[in-house]
Amino acid sequence: MYLTPAGKLVIEHAEAIRGRLRRLDAELGELRDGSRISVVLGGFPTAFVGLIPAIVKRLRSHDPNAEIELMRCGHDEAIDLVRKADLDLGLVFAHAEAAASPDVATVDLGEEHMLALLPKRHRYAGEAAVALESLRDEAWIIGAPDPSSAVIVAACQAAGFQPRIAHQTDDPLAIQSLVAADLGVSLTTPWLAAALRRDVVLRPLTPPAPSRRLQAVVAMPAGPGARLLLELAHEVARWD
């Protein structure tokens, strides 16, 4: 037995409605219990290096008893989880082919200017800024195929070369380890400075430096927990 496209659409919306009703019931319970905050916050891998911890820290300052669940997710996954009320707010990078949903909003938080991640003994490690085209002959370490990695490839292409990709991983610690072992270079988030190994360095790129547009995915209308997370995300994303 196979579902028709209409049947699949009905099931998809039914799951989203059921999730939103479950979330509404939980939020009403929180109000009855004295407005106790209980939220689920998700994001891309490198968000857990500095961005998400900074948001959680501010949330704890607002309510030391807040219950916070963290979840790693990609762009389209974040939209699906928010629709089903399994996620209050997801941090993502914008991309042109993003899936759209009428009951989910993507809110711009700001531009994240990427930095070069180099071994400490690299010939450009001591420079104040690095021209991206000067790294054309390097091996490259990028994330698994996703919009974040596409930014790196597109930036290299805009600088006049096709990057020679040696390794692909989403793990920020693994990327640092591979760079430290002189197996390649990479581009990464400025937030990595908070957890940088001693045998690698971050260096600004000369203009035009590639950037990624940071967004928050929230339900419409957003519940009180999601609204608070969005407010804190706006505050933290003003780091630049």
C-alpha positions in Angstrom: 0.0 0.0 0.0 1.4 3.4 -1.0 0.4 6.9 0.1 -0.6 9.4 -2.5 1.1 12.8 -2.5 -2.0 14.2 -0.9 -1.9 11.5 1.8 1.7 12.2 2.5 0.9 16.0 2.8 -1.9 15.3 5.3 0.4 13.1 7.5 3.1 15.7 7.4 0.8 18.4 8.6 -0.8 16.1 11.2 2.6 15.4 12.7 3.4 19.1 12.9 0.0 19.9 14.5 0.4 17.1 17.0 3.8 18.3 17.9 2.6 21.9 18.3 -0.3 20.9 20.5 2.1 18.8 22.6 4.4 21.9 22.9 1.5 24.1 23.8 0.4 21.7 26.6 4.0 21.8 27.9 4.1 25.6 27.9 0.8 25.9 29.7 2.2 23.5 32.3 5.2 25.7 32.7 3.0 28.7 33.3 1.1 26.8 36.0 4.4 25.8 37.6 5.5 29.4 37.8 6.9 30.1 34.3 9.7 27.5 34.5 11.7 27.7 31.3 12.2 24.4 29.4 13.7 24.7 25.9 15.4 22.6 23.2 18.2 24.5 21.3 19.8 23.1 18.2 22.6 24.0 15.8 25.4 23.2 13.4 28.6 21.5 14.8 30.8 24.6 15.3 27.9 26.4 17.1 28.7 24.2 20.0 32.2 25.6 20.3 31.2 29.0 21.4 27.8 30.3 20.1 25.5 27.8 21.9 27.4 27.8 25.2 27.2 31.6 25.2 23.4 31.5 24.7 23.1 28.8 27.4 25.1 30.9 29.8 22.9 33.9 29.3 19.8 31.7 29.7 21.1 30.4 33.0 21.7 33.9 34.2 18.1 34.7 33.3 16.8 31.5 35.0 19.2 29.3 36.9 16.6 26.5 37.0 15.9 26.5 33.3 15.8 23.1 31.7 17.9 23.1 28.5 18.2 20.3 25.9 20.8 20.6 23.1 20.6 19.0 19.7 22.9 19.0 16.7 21.0 19.6 13.4 21.4 20.8 9.9 19.3 23.5 8.1 16.4 21.4 6.7 16.4 19.1 9.7 16.0 22.2 12.0 13.0 23.4 10.0 11.4 19.9 10.3 12.1 19.7 14.0 10.7 23.1 14.7 7.6 22.3 12.7 7.0 19.2 14.9 7.7 21.2 18.1 10.7 19.0 18.9 13.0 22.0 18.7 12.4 25.5 20.0 15.1 27.3 18.1 17.7 26.1 15.6 20.9 27.9 14.6 21.7 27.5 10.9 23.5 29.0 8.0 21.4 30.5 5.2 21.5 28.8 1.8 19.6 29.5 -1.4 18.1 26.0 -1.7 16.7 25.9 1.8 13.4 24.2 2.4 10.5 26.5 3.1 7.6 26.1 5.5 4.7 28.5 6.1 4.6 27.9 9.9 8.4 28.3 10.4 10.4 31.5 10.2 14.1 32.0 9.5 15.4 35.1 11.3 18.7 36.7 10.3 21.2 37.1 13.2 24.2 38.5 11.3 27.2 37.7 9.1 30.0 35.4 10.3 33.3 36.2 8.7 35.3 33.1 8.2 39.0 32.9 9.2 41.9 30.8 7.9 42.8 27.8 10.2 46.5 27.0 9.7 49.2 24.9 11.4 51.3 27.0 13.8 54.4 26.4 11.7 52.7 27.3 8.4 54.5 29.9 6.3 51.6 32.4 6.7 50.9 31.7 10.4 52.7 34.9 11.4 50.9 37.2 8.9 48.4 39.7 10.1 46.0 38.6 7.3 46.2 35.9 4.6 45.1 36.2 1.0 42.9 33.3 0.1 44.4 32.8 -3.3 47.8 32.3 -1.6 46.5 29.0 -0.3 45.6 27.6 -3.7 48.3 24.9 -3.6 47.3 23.7 -0.1 45.3 20.5 0.7 41.9 21.5 2.2 39.9 20.1 5.0 36.2 20.9 4.8 33.0 19.8 6.4 30.8 17.0 5.1 28.8 18.1 2.0 26.5 20.8 3.3 25.9 24.6 2.8 28.7 25.4 5.2 31.2 23.5 3.2 29.8 24.9 0.0 30.8 28.4 1.3 34.5 27.3 1.5 34.5 25.8 -2.0 32.7 28.8 -3.5 35.2 31.2 -1.7 38.1 29.3 -3.2 36.6 29.3 -6.6 35.9 33.1 -6.4 39.6 33.5 -5.5 40.5 31.7 -8.8 41.2 28.1 -7.8 39.5 24.8 -7.2 40.4 23.6 -3.7 42.1 20.2 -3.5 40.0 18.5 -0.8 42.0 16.1 1.3 39.6 15.4 4.1 35.9 16.0 5.0 34.6 16.0 8.6 32.0 18.0 10.6 33.9 17.6 13.9 35.6 20.9 14.9 38.1 19.1 17.1 39.0 16.6 14.2 39.5 19.5 11.8 41.9 21.2 14.2 43.8 17.9 14.7 44.1 17.3 10.9 45.3 20.9 10.4 47.8 20.6 13.3 49.1 17.4 11.7 49.8 19.5 8.6 47.3 17.5 6.5 45.6 20.6 5.2 44.2 24.0 5.9 40.6 25.1 6.4 38.3 28.0 6.9 36.3 28.2 10.1 34.3 30.3 12.6 35.8 33.0 14.8 34.1 31.2 17.7 36.8 28.6 17.5 39.2 31.0 19.2 37.6 30.0 22.5 38.8 26.4 22.1 41.8 26.7 19.9 44.7 24.2 20.1 48.2 25.6 20.7 49.5 24.1 17.5 47.1 25.8 15.1 46.4 29.5 14.5 43.4 31.6 13.2 44.2 34.3 10.7 41.9 36.9 9.1 41.5 36.8 5.3 42.2 39.8 3.2 39.1 41.3 1.5 36.8 40.1 0.2 36.7 37.6 3.0 34.0 34.9 2.7 31.2 35.0 5.2 28.2 32.9 6.2 24.8 34.4 7.1 23.7 33.1 10.5 20.0 32.5 11.0 17.7 31.3 13.7 14.8 28.9 12.8 11.7 29.3 15.0 8.0 28.4 14.8 5.4 31.0 14.0 4.0 32.0 16.4 6.9 31.3 18.7 6.3 30.2 22.2 7.8 32.1 25.2 10.9 29.8 25.4 11.6 30.2 21.7 11.2 34.0 22.0 13.7 34.2 24.8 16.2 32.0 23.0 15.8 34.2 19.9 16.4 37.4 22.0 19.5 35.8 23.5 20.8 34.6 20.1 20.5 38.2 18.8 22.5 39.4 21.7 25.3 36.8 21.4 25.5 37.1 17.6 26.6 40.7 17.9 30.1 39.4 18.7 31.5 41.1 15.6 
